[in-house]
Amino acid sequence: MTNKIIISKHAIQRREHQNPIDKDILINLVKQIDDKFDISKKENNKYKIGFRNIVAIIKKTDDALILITAYCFEKYDYKIDNINLKISVAVSKEDRKLNRDMNRGMIHKIYRTNFLNKKVECGVICATKNSKNSRDKIQKENFKYKLILDWKLFLKYQDIPMKHYHLYFNDFEEILNVVHLENEEFILNDFKRKV
């Protein structure tokens, strides 16, 4: 292996409350992974190496292997011989979100204005007939639309009158009780529970 190995700060200490991992241990982990999967001979990309909740993300460049993150390898003393690891090209957070939204049958995004007065995405409107979600199979017969709100809203607005992140509708007009159309985008309505 001719590539140099770089260990990110995030790989050394993922969370403030966690103890930092010795850099030499992580360099040895990358060497083991490269010996097994020949990442240094693959094309430049980010690779996810994992099994269940044991994951490492390594970015391959022209001259380096960069360990972006690694977790749960301490269970195996950072030795990979007895772990049934698989390798794949790492998908970006944005691409994962897009794939998830498409599998939900997304037809519109929902936005809100945050405390910095910036417009942020906070949910989606989906057509249940287009959803690949197993929970929607039952609902396909009963409802045409599903509204999914970001779970963070439930922390901020504890008075949303529903128990789950999903609301089902048959009539698109009913959705306008929750969102409104503004400049061809759906914006979350302000809401307060009546006492």
Contact map, one row per residue, 1 for C-alpha under 8 A:
111000000000000000000000000000000000000100000000000000000000000000000000000000000000000000000000000000000000000000000000000000000000000000000000000000000000000000000000000000000000000000000000000
111100000000000000000000000000000000000100000000000000000000001000000000000000000000000000000000000000000000000000000000000000000000000000000000000000000000000000000000000000000000000000000000000
111110000000000000000000000000000000000100000000000000000000011110000000000000000000000000000000000000000000000000000000000000000000000000000000000000000000000000000000000000000000000000000000000
011111000000000000000000000000000000000000000000000000000000001110000000000000000000000000000000000000000000000000000000000000000000000000000000000000000000000000000000000000000000000000000000000
001111100000000000000000001001000000000000000000000000000000000111100000000000000000000000000000000000000000000000000000000000000000000000000000000000000000000000000000000000000000000000000000000
000111110000000000000000001000000000000000000000000000000000000111100000000000000000000000000000000000000000000000000000000000000000000000000000000000000000000000000000000000000000000000000000000
000011111011000000000010011000000000000000000000000000000000000001110000000000000000000000000000000000000000000000000000000000000000000000000000000000000000000000000000000000000000000000000000000
000001111111000000000000000000000000000000000000000000000000000001111000000000000000000000000000000000000000000000000000000000000000000000000000000000000000000000000000000000000000000000000000000
000000111111110000000000000000000000000000000000000000000000000000000000000000000000000000000000000000000000000000000000000000000000000000000000000000000000000000000000000000000000000000000000000
000000011111111000000000000000000000000000000000000000000000000000011000000000000000000000000000000000000000000000000000000000000000000000000000000000000000000000000000000000000000000000000000000
000000111111110000001000000000000000000000000000000000000000000000111100000000000000000000000000000000000000000000000000000000000000000000000000000000000000000000000000000000000000000000000000000
000000111111110000011110010000000000000000000000000000000000000000001000000000000000000000000000000000000000000000000000000000000000000000000000000000000000000000000000000000000000000000000000000
000000001111111101111000000000000000000000000000000000000000000000000000000000000000000000000000000000000000000000000000000000000000000000000000000000000000000000000000000000000000000000000000000
000000001111111101010000000000000000000000000000000000000000000000001000000000000000000000000000000000000000000000000000000000000000000000000000000000000000000000000000000000000000000000000000000
000000000100111111000000000000000000000000000000000000000000000000000000000000000000000000000000000000000000000000000000000000000000000000000000000000000000000000000000000000000000000000000000000
000000000000111111100000000000000000000000000000000000000000000000000000000000000000000000000000000000000000000000000000000000000000000000000000000000000000000000000000000000000000000000000000000
000000000000001111100000000000000000000000000000000000000000000000000000000000000000000000000000000000000000000000000000000000000000000000000000000000000000000000000000000000000000000000000000000
000000000000111111110000000000000000000000000000000000000000000000000000000000000000000000000000000000000000000000000000000000000000000000000000000000000000000000000000000000000000000000000000000
000000000000100111111000000000000000000000000000000000000000000000000000000000000000000000000000000000000000000000000000000000000000000000000000000000000000000000000000000000000000000000000000000
000000000001110001111100000000000000000000000000000000000000000000000000000000000000000000000000000000000000000000000000000000000000000000000000000000000000000000000000000000000000000000000000000
000000000011100000111110110000000000000000000000000000000000000000000000000000000000000000000000000000000000000000000000000000000000000000000000000000000000000000000000000000000000000000000000000
000000000001000000011111110000000000000000000000000000000000000000000000000000000000000000000000000000000000000000000000000000000000000000000000000000000000000000000000000000000000000000000000000
000000100001000000001111111000000000000000000000000000000000000000000000000000000000000000000000000000000000000000000000000000000000000000000000000000000000000000000000000000000000000000000000000
000000000000000000000111111100000000000000000000000000000000000000000000000000000000000000000000000000000000000000000000000000000000000000000000000000000000000000000000000000000000000000000000000
000000000000000000001111111110000000000000000000000000000000000000000000000001000000000000000000000000000000000000000000000000000000000000000000000000000000000000000000000000000000000000000000000
000000100001000000001111111111000000000000000000000000000000000000000000000001000000000000000000000000000000000000000000000000000000000000000000000000000000000000000000000000000000000000000000000
000011100000000000000011111111100000000000000000000000000000000000000000000000000000000000000000000000000000000000000000000000000000000000000000000000000000000000000000000000000000000000000000000
000000000000000000000001111111110000000000000000000000000000000000000000000000000000000000000000000000000000000000000000000000000000000000000000000000000000000000000000000000000000000000000000000
000000000000000000000000111111111000000000000000000000000000000000000000000001110000000000000000000000000000000000000000000000000000000000000000000000000000000000000000000000000000000000000000000
000010000000000000000000011111111100000000000000000000000000000010100000000000000000000000000000000000000000000000000000000000000000000000000000000000000000000000000000000000000000000000000000000
000000000000000000000000001111111110000000000000000000000000000000000000000000000000000000000000000000000000000000000000000000000000000000000000000000000000000000000000000000000000000000000000000
000000000000000000000000000111111111000000000000000000000000000000000000000000110000000000000000000000000000000000000000000000000000000000000000000000000000000000000000000000000000000000000000000
000000000000000000000000000011111111111000000000000000000000000000000000000000010000000000000000000000000000000000000000000000000000000000000000000000000000000000000000000000000000000000000000000
000000000000000000000000000001111111111100000000000000000000000000000000000000000000000000000000000000000000000000000000000000000000000000000000000000000000000000000000000000000000000000000000000
000000000000000000000000000000111111110000000000000000000000000000000000000000000000000000000000000000000000000000000000000000000000000000000000000000000000000000000000000000000000000000000000000
000000000000000000000000000000011111110000000000000000000000000000000000000000000000000000000000000000000000000000000000000000000000000000000000000000000000000000000000000000000000000000000000000
000000000000000000000000000000001111111000000000000000000000000000000000000000000000001000000000000000000000000000000000000000000000000000000000000000000000000000000000000000000000000000000000000
000000000000000000000000000000001111111111000000000000000000000000000000000000000000000000000000000000000000000000000000000000000000000000000000000000000000000000000000000000000000000000000000000
000000000000000000000000000000001100111111000000000000000001000000000000000000000000000000000000000000000000000000000000000000000000000000000000000000000000000000000000000000000000000000000000000
111000000000000000000000000000000100011111000000000000000001000110000000000000000000000000000000000000000000000000000000000000000000000000000000000000000000000000000000000000000000000000000000000
000000000000000000000000000000000000011111100000000000000000000000000000000000000000000000000000000000000000000000000000000000000000000000000000000000000000000000000000000000000000000000000000000
000000000000000000000000000000000000011111110000000000000001000000000000000000000000000000000000000000000000000000000000000000000000000000000000000000000000000000000000000000000000000000000000000
000000000000000000000000000000000000000011111000000000000001000000000000000000000000000000000000000000000000000000000000000000000000000000000000000000000000000000000000000000000000000000000000000
000000000000000000000000000000000000000001111100000000000011110000000000000000000000000000000000000000000000000000000000000000000000000000000000000000000000000000000000000000000000000000000000000
000000000000000000000000000000000000000000111110000000000011100000000000000000000000000010000000000000000000000000000000000000000000000000000000000000000000000000000000000000000000000000000000000
000000000000000000000000000000000000000000011111000000001111000000000000000000000000000011000000000000000000000000000000000000000000000000000000000000000000000000000000000000000000000000000000000
000000000000000000000000000000000000000000001111100000001111000000000000000000000000001111000000000000000000000000000000000000000000000000000000000000000000000000000000000000000000000000000000000
000000000000000000000000000000000000000000000111110000111100000000000000000000000000001111000000000000000000000000000000000000000000000000000000000000000000000000000000000000000000000000000000000
000000000000000000000000000000000000000000000011111000111100000000000000000000000000111100000000000000000000000000000000000000000000000000000000000000000000000000000000000000000000000000000000000
000000000000000000000000000000000000000000000001111111110000000000000000000000000000111000000000000000000000000000000000000000000000000000000000000000000000000000000000000000000000000000000000000
000000000000000000000000000000000000000000000000111111100000000000000000000000000011110000000000000000000000000000000000000000000000000000000000000000000000000000000000000000000000000000000000000
000000000000000000000000000000000000000000000000011111100000000000000000000000000000000000000000000000000000000000000000000000000000000000000000000000000000000000000000000000000000000000000000000
000000000000000000000000000000000000000000000000011111100000000000000011000000000000000000000000000000000000000000000000000000000000000000000000000000000000000000000000000000000000000000000000000
000000000000000000000000000000000000000000000000011111110000000000000111100000000000000000000000000000000000000000000000000000000000000000000000000000000000000000000000000000000000000000000000000
000000000000000000000000000000000000000000000001111111111000000000001111100000000000000000000000000000000000000000000000000000000000000000000000000000000000000000000000000000000000000000000000000
000000000000000000000000000000000000000000000001110001111100000000111110000000000000000000000000000000000000000000000000000000000000000000000000000000000000000000000000000000000000000000000000000
000000000000000000000000000000000000000000000111100000111110000000111100000000000000000001000000000000000000000000000000000000000000000000000000000000000000000000000000000000000000000000000000000
000000000000000000000000000000000000000000000111100000011111000011111000000000000000000000000000000000000000000000000000000000000000000000000000000000000000000000000000000000000000000000000000000
000000000000000000000000000000000000000000011110000000001111100011110000000000000000000000000000000000000000000000000000000000000000000000000000000000000000000000000000000000000000000000000000000
000000000000000000000000000000000000001101111110000000000111111111000000000000000000000000000000000000000000000000000000000000000000000000000000000000000000000000000000000000000000000000000000000
000000000000000000000000000000000000000000011000000000000011111111000000000000000000000000000000000000000000000000000000000000000000000000000000000000000000000000000000000000000000000000000000000
001000000000000000000000000000000000000000010000000000000001111100000000000000000000000000000000000000000000000000000000000000000000000000000000000000000000000000000000000000000000000000000000000
011100000000000000000000000000000000000000000000000000000001111110000000000000000000000000000000000000000000000000000000000000000000000000000000000000000000000000000000000000000000000000000000000
001111000000000000000000000000000000000100000000000000000001111111000000000000000000000000000000000000000000000000000000000000000000000000000000000000000000000000000000000000000000000000000000000
001111000000000000000000000001000000000100000000000000000111101111100000000000000000000000000000000000000000000000000000000000000000000000000000000000000000000000000000000000000000000000000000000
000011110000000000000000000000000000000000000000000000000111100111110000000000000000000000000000000000000000000000000000000000000000000000000000000000000000000000000000000000000000000000000000000
000011110010000000000000000001000000000000000000000000011110000011111100000000000000000000000000000000000000000000000000000000000000000000000000000000000000000000000000000000000000000000000000000
000000110110000000000000000000000000000000000000000000011110000001111100000000000000000000000000000000000000000000000000000000000000000000000000000000000000000000000000000000000000000000000000000
000000010111010000000000000000000000000000000000000000111100000000111110000000000000000000000000000000000000000000000000000000000000000000000000000000000000000000000000000000000000000000000000000
000000000010000000000000000000000000000000000000000001111000000000111111100000000000000000000000000000000000000000000000000000000000000000000000000000000000000000000000000000000000000000000000000
000000000000000000000000000000000000000000000000000011110000000000001111110000000000000000000000000000000000000000000000000000000000000000000000000000000000000000000000000000000000000000000000000
000000000000000000000000000000000000000000000000000011100000000000000111111000000000000000000000000000000000000000000000000000000000000000000000000000000000000000000000000000000000000000000000000
000000000000000000000000000000000000000000000000000001100000000000000111111111110000000000000000000000000000000000000000000000000000000000000000000000000000000000000000000000000000000000000000000
000000000000000000000000000000000000000000000000000000000000000000000011111111000000000000000000000000000000000000000000000000000000000000000000000000000000000000000000000000000000000000000000000
000000000000000000000000000000000000000000000000000000000000000000000001111111000000000000000000000000000000000000000000000000000000000000000000000000000000000000000000000000000000000000000000000
000000000000000000000000000000000000000000000000000000000000000000000000111111110100000000000000000000000000000000000000000000000000000000000000000000000000000000000000000000000000000000000000000
000000000000000000000000000000000000000000000000000000000000000000000000111111100000000000000000000000000000000000000000000000000000000000000000000000000000000000000000000000000000000000000000000
000000000000000000000000110010000000000000000000000000000000000000000000111111110000000000000000000000000000000000000000000000000000000000000000000000000000000000000000000000000000000000000000000
000000000000000000000000000010010000000000000000000000000000000000000000100111111100000000000000000000000000000000000000000000000000000000000000000000000000000000000000000000000000000000000000000
000000000000000000000000000010011000000000000000000000000000000000000000100101111110100000000000000000000000000000000000000000000000000000000000000000000000000000000000000000000000000000000000000
000000000000000000000000000000000000000000000000000000000000000000000000000000111110000000000000000000000000000000000000000000000000000000000000000000000000000000000000000000000000000000000000000
000000000000000000000000000000000000000000000000000000000000000000000000000100111111000000000000000000000000000000000000000000000000000000000000000000000000000000000000000000000000000000000000000
000000000000000000000000000000000000000000000000001000000000000000000000000000011111100000000000000000000000000000000000000000000000000000000000000000000000000000000000000000000000000000000000000
000000000000000000000000000000000000000000000000001000000000000000000000000000000111110000000000000000000000000000000000000000000000000000000000000000000000000000000000000000000000000000000000000
000000000000000000000000000000000000000000000000111000000000000000000000000000010011111000000000000000000000000000000000000000000000000000000000000000000000000000000000000000000000000000000000000
000000000000000000000000000000000000000000000000111000000000000000000000000000000001111100000000000000000000000000000000000000000000000000000000000000000000000000000000000000000000000000000000000
000000000000000000000000000000000000100000000011110000000000000000000000000000000000111110000000000000000000000000000000000000000000000000000000000000000000000000000000000000000000000000000000000
000000000000000000000000000000000000000000000011100000000000000000000000000000000000011111000000000000000000000000000000000000000000000000000000000000000000000000000000000000000000000000000000000
000000000000000000000000000000000000000000001111000000000000000000000000000000000000001111100000000000000000000000000000000000000000000000000000000000000000000000000000000000000000000000000000000
000000000000000000000000000000000000000000000111000000001000000000000000000000000000000111110000000000000000000000000000000000000000000000000000000000000000000000000000000000000000000000000000000
000000000000000000000000000000000000000000000000000000000000000000000000000000000000000011111011000000000000000000000000000000000000000000000000000000000000000000000000000000000000000000000000000
000000000000000000000000000000000000000000000000000000000000000000000000000000000000000001111111000000000000000000000000000000000000000000000000000000000000000000000000000000000000000000000000000
000000000000000000000000000000000000000000000000000000000000000000000000000000000000000000111111100000000000000000000000000000000000000000000000000000000000000000000000000000000000000000000000000
000000000000000000000000000000000000000000000000000000000000000000000000000000000000000000011111110000000000000000000000000000000000000000000000000000000000000000000000000000000000000000000000000
000000000000000000000000000000000000000000000000000000000000000000000000000000000000000000111111111000000000000000000000000000000000000000000000000000000000000000000000000000000000000000000000000
000000000000000000000000000000000000000000000000000000000000000000000000000000000000000000111111111100000000000000000000000000000000000000000000000000000000000000000000000000000000000000000000000
000000000000000000000000000000000000000000000000000000000000000000000000000000000000000000001111111110000000000000000000000000000000000000000000000000000000000000000000000000000000000000000000000
000000000000000000000000000000000000000000000000000000000000000000000000000000000000000000000111111111000000000000000000000000000000000000000000000000000000000000000000000000000000000000000000000
000000000000000000000000000000000000000000000000000000000000000000000000000000000000000000000011111111100000000000000000000000000000000000000000000000000000000000000000000000000000000000000000000
000000000000000000000000000000000000000000000000000000000000000000000000000000000000000000000001111111110000000000000000000000000000000000000000000000000000000000000000000000000000000000000000000
000000000000000000000000000000000000000000000000000000000000000000000000000000000000000000000000111111111100000000000000000100000000000000000000000000000000000000000000000000000000000000000000000
000000000000000000000000000000000000000000000000000000000000000000000000000000000000000000000000011111111100000000000000000000000010000000000000000000000000000000000000000000000000000000000000000
000000000000000000000000000000000000000000000000000000000000000000000000000000000000000000000000001111111100000000000000000000000111100000000000000000000000000000000000000000000000000000000000000
000000000000000000000000000000000000000000000000000000000000000000000000000000000000000000000000000111111100000000000000000001110111100000000000000000000000000000000000000000000000000000000000000
000000000000000000000000000000000000000000000000000000000000000000000000000000000000000000000000000011111110000000000000000001111111000000000000000000000000000000000000000000000000000000000000000
000000000000000000000000000000000000000000000000000000000000000000000000000000000000000000000000000011111111100000000000000111100110000000000000000000000000000000000000000000000000000000000000000
000000000000000000000000000000000000000000000000000000000000000000000000000000000000000000000000000000001111100000000000000111100000000000000000000000000000000000000000000000000000000000000000000
000000000000000000000000000000000000000000000000000000000000000000000000000000000000000000000000000000000111110000000000000111000000000000000000000000000000000000000000000000000000000001000000000
000000000000000000000000000000000000000000000000000000000000000000000000000000000000000000000000000000000111111000000000111110000000000000000000000000000000000000000000000000000000000011000000000
000000000000000000000000000000000000000000000000000000000000000000000000000000000000000000000000000000000001111100000000111110000000000000000000000000000000000000000000000000000010000011110000000
000000000000000000000000000000000000000000000000000000000000000000000000000000000000000000000000000000000000111110000011111000000000000000000000000000000000000000000000000000000000000011110000000
000000000000000000000000000000000000000000000000000000000000000000000000000000000000000000000000000000000000011111000011110000000000000000000000000000000000000000000000000000000000000000110000000
000000000000000000000000000000000000000000000000000000000000000000000000000000000000000000000000000000000000001111111111000000000000000000000000000000000000000000000000000000000000000000000000000
000000000000000000000000000000000000000000000000000000000000000000000000000000000000000000000000000000000000000111111111000000000000000000000000000000000000000000000000000000000000000000000000000
000000000000000000000000000000000000000000000000000000000000000000000000000000000000000000000000000000000000000011111100000000000000000000000000000000000000000000000000000000000000000000000000000
000000000000000000000000000000000000000000000000000000000000000000000000000000000000000000000000000000000000000011111100000000000000000000000000000000000000000000000000000000000000000000000000000
000000000000000000000000000000000000000000000000000000000000000000000000000000000000000000000000000000000000000011111110000000000000000000000000000000000000000000000000000000000000000000000000000
000000000000000000000000000000000000000000000000000000000000000000000000000000000000000000000000000000000000000011111111000000000000000000000000000000000000000000000000000000000000000000000000000
000000000000000000000000000000000000000000000000000000000000000000000000000000000000000000000000000000000000001111001111100000000000000000000000000000000000000000000000000000000000000000000000000
000000000000000000000000000000000000000000000000000000000000000000000000000000000000000000000000000000000000001111000111110000000000000000000000000000000000000000000000000000000000000000000000000
000000000000000000000000000000000000000000000000000000000000000000000000000000000000000000000000000000000000111100000011111000000000000000000000000000000000000000000000000000000000000000000000000
000000000000000000000000000000000000000000000000000000000000000000000000000000000000000000000000000000000000111100000001111100000000000000000000000011001000000000000000000000000000000000000000000
000000000000000000000000000000000000000000000000000000000000000000000000000000000000000000000000000000000000111000000000111110000000000000000000001111000000000000000000000000000000000000000000000
000000000000000000000000000000000000000000000000000000000000000000000000000000000000000000000000000010000111110000000000011111000000000000000000001110000000000000000000000000000000000000000000000
000000000000000000000000000000000000000000000000000000000000000000000000000000000000000000000000000000000111110000000000001111100000000000000000111100000000000000000000000000000000000000000000000
000000000000000000000000000000000000000000000000000000000000000000000000000000000000000000000000000000011111000000000000000111110110000000000000111100000000000000000000000000000000000000000000000
000000000000000000000000000000000000000000000000000000000000000000000000000000000000000000000000000000011110000000000000000011111110000000000001110000000000000000000000000000000000000000000000000
000000000000000000000000000000000000000000000000000000000000000000000000000000000000000000000000000000011000000000000000000001111110000100110011110000000000000000000000000000000000000000000000000
000000000000000000000000000000000000000000000000000000000000000000000000000000000000000000000000000000001000000000000000000000111110000000010001000000000000000000000000000000000000000000000000000
000000000000000000000000000000000000000000000000000000000000000000000000000000000000000000000000000000111100000000000000000001111111000000000000000000000000000000000000000000000000000000000000000
000000000000000000000000000000000000000000000000000000000000000000000000000000000000000000000000000001111100000000000000000001111111100100000000000000000000000000000000000000000000000000000000000
000000000000000000000000000000000000000000000000000000000000000000000000000000000000000000000000000000111000000000000000000000000111110110000000000000000000000000000000000000000000000000000000000
000000000000000000000000000000000000000000000000000000000000000000000000000000000000000000000000000000110000000000000000000000000011111110000000000000000000000000000000000000000000000000000000000
000000000000000000000000000000000000000000000000000000000000000000000000000000000000000000000000000000000000000000000000000000000001111110000000000000000000000000000000000000000000000000000000000
000000000000000000000000000000000000000000000000000000000000000000000000000000000000000000000000000000000000000000000000000000000000111111100000000000000000000000000000000000000000000000000000000
000000000000000000000000000000000000000000000000000000000000000000000000000000000000000000000000000000000000000000000000000000010011111111110000000000000000000000000000000000000000000000000000000
000000000000000000000000000000000000000000000000000000000000000000000000000000000000000000000000000000000000000000000000000000000001111111111000000000000000000000000000000000000000000000000000000
000000000000000000000000000000000000000000000000000000000000000000000000000000000000000000000000000000000000000000000000000000000000001111111100000000000000000000000000000000000000000000000000000
000000000000000000000000000000000000000000000000000000000000000000000000000000000000000000000000000000000000000000000000000000010000001111111110000000000000000000000000000000000000000000000000000
000000000000000000000000000000000000000000000000000000000000000000000000000000000000000000000000000000000000000000000000000000011000000111111111000000000000000000000000000000000000000000000000000
000000000000000000000000000000000000000000000000000000000000000000000000000000000000000000000000000000000000000000000000000000000000000011111110000000000000000000000000000000000000000000000000000
000000000000000000000000000000000000000000000000000000000000000000000000000000000000000000000000000000000000000000000000000000000000000001111111000000000000000000000000010000000000000000000000000
000000000000000000000000000000000000000000000000000000000000000000000000000000000000000000000000000000000000000000000000000000010000000000111111110000000000000000000001110000000000000000000000000
000000000000000000000000000000000000000000000000000000000000000000000000000000000000000000000000000000000000000000000000000000111000000000010111110000000000000000000001111000000000000000000000000
000000000000000000000000000000000000000000000000000000000000000000000000000000000000000000000000000000000000000000000000000011110000000000000011111000000000000000000001111100000000000000000000000
000000000000000000000000000000000000000000000000000000000000000000000000000000000000000000000000000000000000000000000000000011110000000000000011111100000000000000000111100000000000000000000000000
000000000000000000000000000000000000000000000000000000000000000000000000000000000000000000000000000000000000000000000000001111000000000000000000111110000000000000000111100000100000000000000000000
000000000000000000000000000000000000000000000000000000000000000000000000000000000000000000000000000000000000000000000000001111000000000000000000011111000000000000001110000000000000000000000000000
000000000000000000000000000000000000000000000000000000000000000000000000000000000000000000000000000000000000000000000000011100000000000000000000001111101000000000001100000000000000000000000000000
000000000000000000000000000000000000000000000000000000000000000000000000000000000000000000000000000000000000000000000000011000000000000000000000000111111100000000001000000000000000000000000000000
000000000000000000000000000000000000000000000000000000000000000000000000000000000000000000000000000000000000000000000000000000000000000000000000000011111110000000001000000000000000000000000000000
000000000000000000000000000000000000000000000000000000000000000000000000000000000000000000000000000000000000000000000000000000000000000000000000000001111111000000000000000000000000000000000000000
000000000000000000000000000000000000000000000000000000000000000000000000000000000000000000000000000000000000000000000000010000000000000000000000000011111111110000000000000000000000000000000000000
000000000000000000000000000000000000000000000000000000000000000000000000000000000000000000000000000000000000000000000000000000000000000000000000000001111111110100000000000000000000000000000000000
000000000000000000000000000000000000000000000000000000000000000000000000000000000000000000000000000000000000000000000000000000000000000000000000000000111111110000000000000000000000000000000000000
000000000000000000000000000000000000000000000000000000000000000000000000000000000000000000000000000000000000000000000000000000000000000000000000000000011111110000000000000000000000000000000000000
000000000000000000000000000000000000000000000000000000000000000000000000000000000000000000000000000000000000000000000000000000000000000000000000000000001111111100000000000000000000000000000000000
000000000000000000000000000000000000000000000000000000000000000000000000000000000000000000000000000000000000000000000000000000000000000000000000000000001111111100000000000000000000000000000000000
000000000000000000000000000000000000000000000000000000000000000000000000000000000000000000000000000000000000000000000000000000000000000000000000000000000000111110000000000000000000000000000001100
000000000000000000000000000000000000000000000000000000000000000000000000000000000000000000000000000000000000000000000000000000000000000000000000000000000100111111000000000000000000000000000011100
000000000000000000000000000000000000000000000000000000000000000000000000000000000000000000000000000000000000000000000000000000000000000000000000000000000000001111100000000000000000000000000000100
000000000000000000000000000000000000000000000000000000000000000000000000000000000000000000000000000000000000000000000000000000000000000000000000000000000000000111111000000000000000000000000000000
000000000000000000000000000000000000000000000000000000000000000000000000000000000000000000000000000000000000000000000000000000000000000000000000000000000000000011111000000000000000000000000000000
000000000000000000000000000000000000000000000000000000000000000000000000000000000000000000000000000000000000000000000000000000000000000000000000000000000000000001111110000000000000000000000000000
000000000000000000000000000000000000000000000000000000000000000000000000000000000000000000000000000000000000000000000000000000000000000000000000000111100000000001111110000000000000000000000000000
000000000000000000000000000000000000000000000000000000000000000000000000000000000000000000000000000000000000000000000000000000000000000000000000011110000000000000011111000000000000000000000000000
000000000000000000000000000000000000000000000000000000000000000000000000000000000000000000000000000000000000000000000000000000000000000000000000011100000000000000011111100000000000000000000000000
000000000000000000000000000000000000000000000000000000000000000000000000000000000000000000000000000000000000000000000000000000000000000000000011111000000000000000000111110000000000000000000000000
000000000000000000000000000000000000000000000000000000000000000000000000000000000000000000000000000000000000000000000000000000000000000000000011111000000000000000000011111101100000000000000000000
000000000000000000000000000000000000000000000000000000000000000000000000000000000000000000000000000000000000000000000000000000000000000000000111100000000000000000000001111101000000000000000000000
000000000000000000000000000000000000000000000000000000000000000000000000000000000000000000000000000000000000000000000000000000000000000000000001100000000000000000000000111111100000000000000000000
000000000000000000000000000000000000000000000000000000000000000000000000000000000000000000000000000000000000000000000000000000000000000000000000100000000000000000000000111111110000000000000000000
000000000000000000000000000000000000000000000000000000000000000000000000000000000000000000000000000000000000000000000000000000000000000000000000000000000000000000000000001111111000000000000000000
000000000000000000000000000000000000000000000000000000000000000000000000000000000000000000000000000000000000000000000000000000000000000000000000000000000000000000000000111111111100000000000000000
000000000000000000000000000000000000000000000000000000000000000000000000000000000000000000000000000000000000000000000000000000000000000000000000001000000000000000000000101111111110000000000000000
000000000000000000000000000000000000000000000000000000000000000000000000000000000000000000000000000000000000000000000000000000000000000000000000000000000000000000000000000111111111000000000000000
000000000000000000000000000000000000000000000000000000000000000000000000000000000000000000000000000000000000000000000000000000000000000000000000000000000000000000000000000011111111000000001000000
000000000000000000000000000000000000000000000000000000000000000000000000000000000000000000000000000000000000000000000000000000000000000000000000000000000000000000000000000001111111000000011000000
000000000000000000000000000000000000000000000000000000000000000000000000000000000000000000000000000000000000010000000000000000000000000000000000000000000000000000000000000000111111100001111000000
000000000000000000000000000000000000000000000000000000000000000000000000000000000000000000000000000000000000000000000000000000000000000000000000000000000000000000000000000000011111110001111000000
000000000000000000000000000000000000000000000000000000000000000000000000000000000000000000000000000000000000000000000000000000000000000000000000000000000000000000000000000000000011111111100000000
000000000000000000000000000000000000000000000000000000000000000000000000000000000000000000000000000000000000000000000000000000000000000000000000000000000000000000000000000000000001111111100000000
000000000000000000000000000000000000000000000000000000000000000000000000000000000000000000000000000000000000000000000000000000000000000000000000000000000000000000000000000000000000111110000000000
000000000000000000000000000000000000000000000000000000000000000000000000000000000000000000000000000000000000000000000000000000000000000000000000000000000000000000000000000000000000111111000000000
000000000000000000000000000000000000000000000000000000000000000000000000000000000000000000000000000000000000111000000000000000000000000000000000000000000000000000000000000000000000111111100000000
000000000000000000000000000000000000000000000000000000000000000000000000000000000000000000000000000000000001111000000000000000000000000000000000000000000000000000000000000000000011110111110000000
000000000000000000000000000000000000000000000000000000000000000000000000000000000000000000000000000000000000011100000000000000000000000000000000000000000000000000000000000000000011110011111000000
000000000000000000000000000000000000000000000000000000000000000000000000000000000000000000000000000000000000011100000000000000000000000000000000000000000000000000000000000000000111000001111100000
000000000000000000000000000000000000000000000000000000000000000000000000000000000000000000000000000000000000000000000000000000000000000000000000000000000000000000000000000000001111000000111110000
000000000000000000000000000000000000000000000000000000000000000000000000000000000000000000000000000000000000000000000000000000000000000000000000000000000000000000000000000000000000000000011111000
000000000000000000000000000000000000000000000000000000000000000000000000000000000000000000000000000000000000000000000000000000000000000000000000000000000000000100000000000000000000000000001111100
000000000000000000000000000000000000000000000000000000000000000000000000000000000000000000000000000000000000000000000000000000000000000000000000000000000000001100000000000000000000000000000111110
000000000000000000000000000000000000000000000000000000000000000000000000000000000000000000000000000000000000000000000000000000000000000000000000000000000000001110000000000000000000000000000011111
000000000000000000000000000000000000000000000000000000000000000000000000000000000000000000000000000000000000000000000000000000000000000000000000000000000000000000000000000000000000000000000001111
000000000000000000000000000000000000000000000000000000000000000000000000000000000000000000000000000000000000000000000000000000000000000000000000000000000000000000000000000000000000000000000000111
